[in-house]
Structures are given as structure tokens and as C-alpha cells.
């Protein structure tokens, strides 16, 4: 066979029917869980103005510096980018649609593709899917705890065990300005070991040095100071309440002082869930509080917190534990219709239409094949019933209904098929 000239772009994937059934079940389950926690869906555009991401995620971050798919709009040469994440678009949408004027507290979730121009590898793609929850309008540390609870609850329903919740606090702008001097002093002492990016970031946004994935930088940062000694009273109090909230809810977690989230907008609580079974790309999701982002993007300040999970990584974690069966149930049609003689096909077409009007899902054979071949197709479809129509049944306005599991057959009149199926 000649090679296909236009293959899908690197890092992009097709989801074929066998997998799309699993995806659908995963999405349904996720929607069910987040709705139990009071989150309602928001659907956001895939593109935003590039400046939104630069301003919120931060210009010195990997995402903004290297990973966005950016195009120039034709009419006014404006720069637009495919969303690399949803938090900034969520904030933009809340502000732009004046949601906080309608009520002061919102819990919204989203589910959809995001795009990052990263080097593809297992668990890392250029188009991937996230589900996320965002809550705006409350400073309460218990809201942070509830987010983590919902996250872990979801993993539980997917029967994913052994994943680790890591949490920390990165304080507020005040805590960070005092921490900044300490960190700078340390970075001066290890400067020769730092990569070029980190040396530049050290001058422009010192905290982003902490996210560097370069091995040598990671080694150099092993003894870097941590923010805890610099937390102000309010942030320290918030963190303590998060810790006690997690303990009271019996949610196991590890305090990871070195947790970095790679975004500028976080304040106070941050967290991540990692799957030790996943290898290099082991973060299944993460989130935190971002109390300053609303005033950064809009005019009004509003406290907020959120998190996002990667659906591809969730599926990989399930595969690793061989428990994809949790999501396997692929639903076939209610009925598959086959003919003994092509002359019966027209009537089958009509029967199928009538049954669909009654809300049943029905498939019909279109191919030129023997009854045996058609029965095989019916079997593959997963339909619990097959309706067989031959010339005799056609005259009697009846059909042979075969129950696939037991193999039993009976003749029933066309107007009784619906009753039989339900
Ligand atoms: P982040 O906000 O960057 O921590 O991303 C949240 C989650 O999205 C990650 O924990 C991953 O599960 C998923 N994710 C992020 N980037 C990618 C990617 N390039 N490919 C697949 N999943 C990703």
C-alpha cells in the first residue's frame, strides 16, 4: 500500500470507536462526579487572545515561552493562541459575561481539548484533554480541600489506587517578596550550574527557575530555600486550615515543599496528583488557589481556586493497572435488522424509522451478504436482539425476533417490536 501523504500532525491522536466508547464512559463518569460537588458546565472557545495567556500564566513560563500554538488573525493582525489550559479562559469568561454581578459565588467545570507544543512522548501530546473545576468567590480553605476531595473521589470511582496527592502553599505576593531575596541569594551561589533559561529567568521571574525540568538545574536546586519560613500570618493560617481539613476528611496527602506548578497565577494552596506507575510524565492533574488572577485580568478582585486533570493520563493510569474494564461497557444498538431477501429491505428501513421515533437505537444491514454474514455483523454490533425479515414474514406483517444471548426466537407482529424491546 502506498504511504499516506498527509498523516496526522505529530503529537495529535485519533480516537477510534473501540476507544471512543471508553472515552465517553470516562467523560460521563467525570461529569457525574463533578456535578455531585455542585460544578456546572462552562464551554469555552479553543482560541483566545495570546495576551490573555501571557498575562495570566506568565511570560517567563515554559508554556508561554515555548509551547503555544499561535496564529495571527487575518483582519487585524492580532495574535491568537489555542488554549494551553483553561483557567485563564475561565476567568476571562466570568469577567466578560459579568457572572459575578449575577451572583458572587460560582462553581464551574469544563471538559475539552487543550494544546501545547511539547515534545511528544508517552503521556505527553500536543493535543490532550482536560477536565477541570474552578470555583470563584470564596476564600475559605475548605473550598481548596473540597477540590482535592473531588479529585481523589474521581480517582476512587475509576478504581485508581496508589496515586499520591501532594500539597503545599506558595504564599501570596507579600510572602514571595520576602522569599525572593533568599532564593536569589541561593541562585547566585549556584549560577554556574544553571541552564541559560534559568539564568535569564533568575533576572526576570526568579520563581520560574524552580520549575526547570533540566537535570542539572534540578540538582543545583536541591538545597534551595523553601517558602514556608516566609509565609505571612494569613497564608500560614490558610495552609494550616487546609492541612487540618484534609486530615479531618481523611484524605491522605504528602506535604511537598518543592512542589512547583509552572504558572505565575497561583497563591496559597497548590497541589498535584502523581501516579508513580506512569514514568516521566507522572502528574495526572493539579491545581490550586489563584486569588489575584481576577484583578490581574479584569478590574474586580475575586478569590478563586481550581484544578485540572488530564484525561489521557487517567486512561494510562487505568491501563497500567489493567482496570480499563471499569469503562469498557460499549453500548450497541437495541436492535439489529437483517433480511433474508433484499426485497424485504425497504420494509426494514420503515420499521427502523418507526422504532427510532419510539427512541430505540436500531441498525440495519446495507451490505450484500448472506444471512450468516448479516448475523455475524449483528453479533459484532452488540445488539441484544436481531430482527429477521423474509418474504413470508413480510406478507404476514411479522418479524422473527432472535434474542442473542439465549438464541431463542419468536414471531411477533411489527407493531409489537417496541414492546418487546422495552
Ligand atoms: P498542568 O496544569 O500543566 O499541571 O496540567 C494539568 C494536567 O493536564 C497534567 O497533570 C496532565 O495530566 C495534563 N497534561 C498537561 N500537559 C499535557 C500534555 N502535553 N499531554 C497530555 N496531558 C497533559
Boltz pocket constraint, residues with backbone or C-beta under 6 A from the ligand:
constraints:
  - pocket:
      binder: B
      contacts: [[A, 85], [A, 116], [A, 118], [A, 123], [A, 124], [A, 125], [A, 126], [A, 127], [A, 128], [A, 129], [A, 130], [A, 261], [A, 273], [A, 283], [A, 284], [A, 285], [A, 286], [A, 308], [A, 309], [A, 310], [A, 311], [A, 312], [A, 313]]
      max_distance: 6.0
